[in-house]
Amino acid sequence: MNPKIDNLKLGKAHDFCASGEAKLVAIFIHGIASDSSAFGKALDYLEKSEKMKEVRFIAFDLLGSGKSYKSDELNYDYKDQLMALHNSIQSLELNIPLVLVGHSMGTLIATRYATKYKNSVRELILISPPIYTEEDLENPAFKAGMKVFREAVSVKNRKILGEKSFNNSMEKIVNNKKNYATLASLEIPAVLIYGVQDQFIGSYNIPKLLKENPGRFTTIKTDGRHGVSRDKYTELLKVLEEALSEIS
């Protein structure tokens, strides 16, 4: 036990509700080699919508990123990130429904959180989720593709994160062999929003996932790539609007 680490909370980089009387909370969880600023344009777009005035938008930086704690004491694995995320959500003392919005690696953390704390999450919105099976992770061609991804991540971003944070996030979260099984056994509703030009997510596994866990997922295809671009957040607005209408 390390009290300093066990009591960590994520750095809250954004917290806004236009009406001041929220009926729904949407917490945003970013991907690898990034921070909460990845949602900057999306949050600006959503918060300007009259339809979203009763939604409280919160964005956290994951451990090792942005305003959050950084240290070689951390393993930067699911245990660390989920613990800090849970501490952060608990500190909000929410009494209204919660939706988790993840992007890329953030979708994996959101899914694990919703699996562990299923009674606290109403819905998942997964933007560009990497859906890799155990077979993918052992495939030489897939490993070569992941190497290309590693090289595509800018040196600047890796220096900001630190090599341990980046490498452990890749190995212990993105390439975790239990990720697909977690999605396949998910018990709460989830919306998958992904671009047809996204080469990083293993979209060929989506039909298999829908078959193995029928009725759990709604899929939305866009013309985009991997990032949280306009094609994604215009669809996100519609999903949040529907979620809000269901509780109003």
Secondary structure as UniProt FT lines:
FT   HELIX           3..6
FT   STRAND          11..16
FT   STRAND          24..29
FT   TURN            32..33
FT   HELIX           36..39
FT   HELIX           40..47
FT   HELIX           50..52
FT   TURN            53..54
FT   STRAND          55..61
FT   TURN            63..64
FT   TURN            66..67
FT   TURN            72..73
FT   HELIX           78..92
FT   STRAND          98..103
FT   HELIX           105..116
FT   HELIX           118..120
FT   STRAND          123..127
FT   HELIX           134..138
FT   HELIX           140..152
FT   HELIX           155..161
FT   HELIX           163..168
FT   HELIX           169..174
FT   TURN            177..178
FT   HELIX           179..184
FT   STRAND          190..195
FT   TURN            196..197
FT   HELIX           203..205
FT   HELIX           206..212
FT   TURN            214..216
FT   STRAND          217..222
FT   HELIX           230..247
//
